[in-house]
Amino acid sequence: MPQGRRYALILPLKPEGLGPAFGMLLSGSGIYELKAKKMSSITSSDRPTRRPRGFFLLWRPGTALMGSITFPIKALIISCIFLLPVALLGYYFVTAQNTQIAFSAKERLGVAAFQRLVPISGALLRVRDLSLVGAGGYHETADIQAGKAQMEAALKAFDQFLTSAGDPLALRNEFDALRGAWSQAALSATGQNADGTSVYDPVNETLTK
């Protein structure tokens, strides 16, 4: 080896690839010594762990987005992500409560409608019973007329209730059928059909539907 020349040894391996391997360069009198472990002696724990390429592709859009925006916008996006489930839970809770409130309101209206049907049923049964008694020889016109007047008043009160409440229970058609059947039955003077049945039986059937 010519005198006066110095040589450099270039290691192509990166430090993280060598692990515990090391190199030593001595430049005196042209003597070079390299101490290193063989690559086969490096354990798998010394080598960097490679993750699947798909793992990085999955997060690449998010990292690119976060790297291109400012910190206030990042904080706003993260806050919105955390607040979204809370908003959804609040929406479904309010919707369920409103549904329950609407159902309770219909229940109250149903009770009020039933309370106004009781006088109709009572007046109808009174007129029907008096007409049946009349077939046996009891003819008390004043009692029958009083029963009919009571029935008319009860029907009028129920009609006013449906008008004021807006008919949320959809009872208007059934009520109109009941009132029509009553108007036809009330025209009978005796309250009896030719076969001996009461003319108020169809009214009672309409009421109990």
C-alpha positions in Angstrom: 0.0 0.0 0.0 1.6 3.3 -1.0 2.9 5.5 1.8 1.1 8.9 2.5 -2.3 7.8 1.3 -5.2 7.5 3.6 -8.4 5.5 2.9 -11.9 5.7 4.2 -14.2 2.8 4.8 -17.8 3.6 3.9 -20.4 1.4 5.6 -23.5 1.0 3.4 -25.6 -0.1 6.4 -27.7 2.4 8.4 -27.2 2.6 12.2 -30.7 1.4 12.8 -30.1 -1.6 10.6 -26.9 -2.6 12.3 -28.4 -2.7 15.8 -25.5 -3.4 18.2 -22.9 -3.6 15.3 -20.3 -0.9 15.2 -17.4 0.0 13.1 -14.1 1.5 14.0 -11.8 3.2 11.5 -8.1 3.5 12.3 -6.1 5.7 9.8 -2.6 5.3 11.2 0.0 3.7 8.9 -2.7 2.5 6.5 -4.0 -0.1 9.0 -7.8 -0.5 9.1 -9.8 -2.6 11.5 -13.5 -3.3 11.5 -15.2 -5.0 14.4 -18.8 -5.9 13.7 -21.2 -8.7 14.4 -22.5 -10.8 11.6 -26.0 -9.9 10.4 -27.2 -13.4 11.2 -26.4 -12.8 14.8 -28.7 -9.8 15.1 -32.0 -11.0 16.7 -35.4 -10.2 15.2 -36.1 -7.8 18.1 -33.2 -5.6 16.9 -34.8 -5.1 13.5 -37.5 -2.5 12.9 -41.1 -3.8 12.8 -42.8 -3.4 9.5 -46.5 -2.7 9.5 -48.8 -3.6 6.6 -49.0 -1.0 3.9 -52.7 -0.9 4.1 -52.5 0.3 7.7 -50.8 3.5 6.5 -53.1 3.9 3.5 -56.0 3.8 5.9 -54.8 6.8 7.9 -53.2 8.8 5.1 -56.3 10.9 4.2 -56.7 11.9 7.9 -53.1 12.7 8.4 -53.0 14.7 5.2 -56.0 16.7 6.3 -54.7 17.4 9.8 -51.4 18.4 8.4 -52.9 21.0 6.1 -55.1 22.9 8.6 -54.4 25.1 11.5 -54.8 24.2 15.2 -58.1 26.1 15.8 -59.7 24.2 12.9 -58.4 20.9 14.2 -59.8 21.7 17.7 -63.2 22.6 16.1 -63.3 19.3 14.1 -62.4 17.2 17.1 -65.1 19.0 19.2 -67.7 18.4 16.6 -66.8 14.7 16.4 -67.3 14.4 20.2 -70.5 16.4 20.2 -72.2 14.5 17.4 -73.1 11.5 19.5 -74.4 13.7 22.3 -76.5 15.6 19.8 -78.0 12.4 18.4 -78.8 11.0 21.9 -80.5 14.3 22.8 -82.5 14.2 19.6 -83.8 10.7 20.1 -84.5 11.4 23.8 -86.6 14.5 22.9 -88.4 12.6 20.2 -89.3 9.7 22.6 -90.5 12.2 25.2 -92.7 14.1 22.6 -94.2 10.8 21.5 -95.0 9.9 25.0 -96.6 13.3 25.6 -98.7 13.0 22.5 -99.9 9.5 23.5 -100.8 10.8 27.0 -102.7 13.7 25.5 -104.8 11.2 23.4 -105.5 9.2 26.5 -106.9 12.2 28.2 -109.0 13.0 25.2 -110.2 9.4 25.2 -111.3 9.7 28.8 -113.1 13.0 28.1 -114.9 11.4 25.0 -116.0 8.4 27.1 -117.4 10.7 29.8 -119.6 12.4 27.1 -120.7 9.0 25.7 -122.1 7.9 29.1 -125.1 10.4 28.9 -125.8 9.3 25.3 -125.9 5.6 26.3 -128.0 6.3 29.4 -130.6 8.4 27.4 -130.7 5.8 24.6 -131.4 2.9 27.0 -134.1 4.9 28.8 -136.0 5.6 25.6 -135.6 2.1 24.4 -136.8 0.6 27.7 -139.8 2.9 27.7 -140.8 2.0 24.2 -140.6 -1.7 25.1 -142.8 -1.1 28.2 -145.2 0.8 26.0 -145.8 -2.4 24.0 -147.2 -3.9 27.3 -149.7 -1.2 27.8 -147.7 1.5 29.4 -148.0 4.7 27.5 -146.3 7.6 29.2 -145.6 10.1 26.5 -144.0 12.6 28.8 -141.3 10.2 29.9 -140.5 9.2 26.3 -140.3 12.8 25.2 -138.0 13.6 28.2 -135.7 10.7 27.3 -135.6 11.9 23.7 -134.8 15.4 24.8 -132.0 14.1 27.0 -130.6 12.1 24.1 -130.6 15.2 21.9 -128.8 17.2 24.5 -126.2 14.5 25.0 -125.6 14.3 21.2 -125.2 18.1 21.0 -122.7 18.1 23.8 -120.6 15.4 22.1 -120.7 17.3 18.8 -119.4 20.4 20.5 -116.7 18.4 22.2 -115.5 17.0 18.8 -115.5 20.5 17.3 -113.6 22.1 20.1 -111.0 19.3 20.4 -110.4 19.1 16.7 -111.4 15.4 16.5 -107.8 14.0 17.2 -109.3 10.5 17.8 -111.1 10.4 14.4 -114.5 9.9 15.9 -116.5 12.2 13.6 -117.6 9.5 11.1 -118.8 7.1 13.9 -120.6 10.0 15.6 -122.3 11.1 12.4 -123.5 7.5 11.8 -124.8 7.3 15.4 -126.7 10.6 15.0 -128.1 9.5 11.7 -129.4 6.3 13.2 -130.9 8.2 16.1 -132.7 10.7 13.9 -134.3 7.9 11.9 -135.4 6.0 15.0 -136.8 9.0 16.8 -139.3 9.5 14.0 -141.2 6.4 15.2 -144.2 7.1 17.3 -144.4 3.8 19.1 -140.7 2.8 19.1 -141.6 -0.6 17.7 -141.1 -2.2 14.3 -143.7 -4.4 12.6 -142.0 -7.5 13.9 -142.1 -6.3 17.5 -138.4 -5.3 17.8 -137.3 -1.9 19.0 -136.4 0.8 16.5 -133.6 1.8 18.8 -131.7 -1.5 18.5 -129.7 -0.2 15.4 -128.8 2.9 17.3 -127.5 0.8 20.2 -125.5 -1.4 17.8 -123.9 1.7 16.3 -123.1 3.1 19.7 -121.4 -0.1 20.9 -119.2 -0.5 17.8 
